[in-house]
């Protein structure tokens, strides 16, 4: 057992190498086919999965993680616009302040560089006293500033995102 524990970093490195090789194969498939593949679509340097059913925010994040992804992080105006036009109803995104109230974090570890909180949140999610609303969603009925927050246990549809490094020739 001790020998296997010592070899654990070696196993991890081999697994990461295999995952990287498999991602390259899938990247080639996705870049050759602009249509949706297996329910996932490609936009810029990421793959997106738009759910058809509803889950709690936690179950949705677990679903995404089981597919080597996370609930979507939105890092710029273009991505915000892309996601908004894809949606016909509210969808969970990967933003939460469940650990520290008011400290919103993306589940994939991305930095919160831009925010699109709706006017109902008065441009910031902590402007209303709603202690149980720790998870963010997009409400596509409004364009641009359409992030809102809700109780994480409320079932909603969700969008997963997997960032891929597409090597450009």
C-alpha atoms as one frame of an Amber mdcrd trajectory, in Angstrom:
protein
   0.000   0.000   0.000   2.803   2.420   0.858   4.388   1.828  -2.557   1.113
   2.774  -4.266   0.838   5.942  -2.176   4.357   6.905  -3.238   3.374   6.323
  -6.890   0.197   8.393  -6.568   1.725  11.552  -8.133   2.882   9.399 -11.049
  -0.650   8.004 -11.518  -2.117  11.494 -11.323   0.304  12.805 -13.940  -0.525
   9.896 -16.276  -4.263  10.506 -15.830  -3.895  14.215 -16.544  -1.855  13.427
 -19.672  -4.539  11.010 -20.884  -7.287  13.573 -20.220  -5.350  16.213 -22.172
  -4.946  13.812 -25.118  -8.666  12.960 -25.073  -9.572  16.660 -24.955  -7.488
  17.227 -28.099  -9.440  14.488 -29.885 -12.740  16.052 -28.843 -11.524  19.530
 -29.739 -10.834  18.315 -33.261 -14.345  16.862 -33.469 -15.961  20.052 -32.203
 -13.970  22.396 -34.423 -14.832  20.287 -37.471 -18.539  20.176 -36.639 -20.197
  23.511 -35.822 -23.416  21.725 -34.842 -24.176  20.517 -31.354 -22.408  17.264
 -30.442 -23.806  15.108 -27.669 -25.832  18.004 -26.278 -22.759  20.220 -25.949
 -22.120  23.284 -28.096 -18.920  25.186 -28.679 -18.468  28.923 -28.385 -15.093
  30.645 -28.445 -12.841  28.480 -26.237 -15.462  26.611 -24.248 -18.052  23.870
 -24.476 -21.526  24.525 -23.073 -24.299  22.184 -22.010 -27.808  23.638 -21.661
 -30.012  21.398 -19.527 -33.516  20.383 -20.470 -34.625  19.506 -16.926 -34.281
  21.257 -13.565 -32.066  20.674 -10.547 -31.017  22.539  -7.437 -27.875  24.639
  -7.863 -25.869  22.010  -5.945 -27.164  19.088  -8.012 -26.561  21.044 -11.211
 -22.945  21.740 -10.202 -22.491  18.049  -9.360 -23.893  17.126 -12.777 -21.416
  19.464 -14.470 -18.485  18.216 -12.379 -19.329  14.612 -13.290 -18.665  15.695
 -16.880 -15.352  17.459 -16.186 -17.040  20.879 -16.213 -18.628  23.422 -13.851
 -21.689  25.595 -13.881 -20.888  28.371 -16.361 -18.684  31.287 -15.434 -19.204
  34.467 -17.439 -15.977  36.327 -18.026 -16.788  39.033 -20.584 -19.563  40.874
 -22.429 -19.450  38.534 -25.431 -19.947  35.440 -23.288 -22.769  37.156 -21.380
 -24.510  38.010 -24.654 -23.967  34.514 -26.080 -25.504  32.801 -23.052 -28.402
  35.237 -22.759 -29.571  34.671 -26.342 -29.420  30.875 -25.889 -31.821  30.884
 -22.951 -35.595  31.039 -22.867 -36.003  30.763 -19.092 -33.859  31.206 -15.947
 -30.697  29.051 -15.795 -28.275  28.505 -12.910 -24.724  29.791 -13.458 -21.671
  28.960 -11.364 -21.658  32.004  -9.100 -22.249  31.739  -5.363 -21.554  33.513
  -2.086 -22.461  30.522   0.074 -19.105  30.514   1.901 -18.859  34.234   2.726
 -21.926  36.460   2.362 -21.273  39.073  -0.307 -18.075  37.409  -1.573 -19.262
  35.993  -4.918 -17.047  33.279  -6.444 -17.169  31.212  -9.618 -17.189  27.442
  -9.041 -14.469  26.935 -11.678 -12.083  29.252  -9.806 -12.225  32.032 -12.425
 -11.909  35.601 -11.207 -15.072  37.658 -11.049 -13.900  40.297 -13.530 -17.247
  41.646 -14.705 -20.738  41.564 -13.230 -24.188  41.731 -14.796 -26.497  42.034
 -11.781 -30.043  43.081 -12.654 -31.635  46.360 -11.635 -33.793  44.415  -9.158
 -30.564  43.790  -7.255 -29.758  47.510  -7.551 -26.540  46.657  -9.432 -25.226
  44.587  -6.553 -26.590  41.386  -5.074 -26.200  42.359  -1.427 -28.355  45.461
  -1.672 -31.415  43.460  -0.573 -31.649  41.586   2.709 -32.002  38.038   1.355
 -29.751  35.850   3.447 -30.852  32.541   1.892 -30.191  33.609  -1.705 -26.608
  32.462  -2.215 -26.684  31.237  -5.840 -26.851  33.179  -9.099 -28.893  32.604
 -12.221 -29.471  34.337 -15.542 -32.973  35.633 -16.200 -33.021  35.926 -20.006
 -36.220  37.985 -20.118 -34.007  41.028 -19.760 -30.897  41.686 -21.831 -27.515
  42.758 -20.516 -27.824  43.094 -16.765 -29.814  39.969 -15.995 -28.109  38.136
 -13.150 -30.265  37.470 -10.134 -29.887  35.405  -7.005 -32.083  32.750  -5.487
 -32.190  30.058  -2.851 -29.746  27.367  -4.043 -32.336  24.658  -3.359 -34.811
  26.034  -5.911 -34.948  23.807  -9.017 -33.934  25.560 -12.240 -32.411  24.615
 -15.543 -28.641  25.090 -15.710 -25.720  25.636 -18.060 -22.377  23.830 -17.730
 -19.140  25.159 -19.165 -15.900  23.383 -19.890 -13.010  25.557 -20.975 -10.875
  23.974 -23.645  -7.517  25.069 -24.900  -7.913  24.984 -28.644  -4.492  25.288
 -30.147  -4.668  27.638 -33.094  -2.447  26.783 -36.057
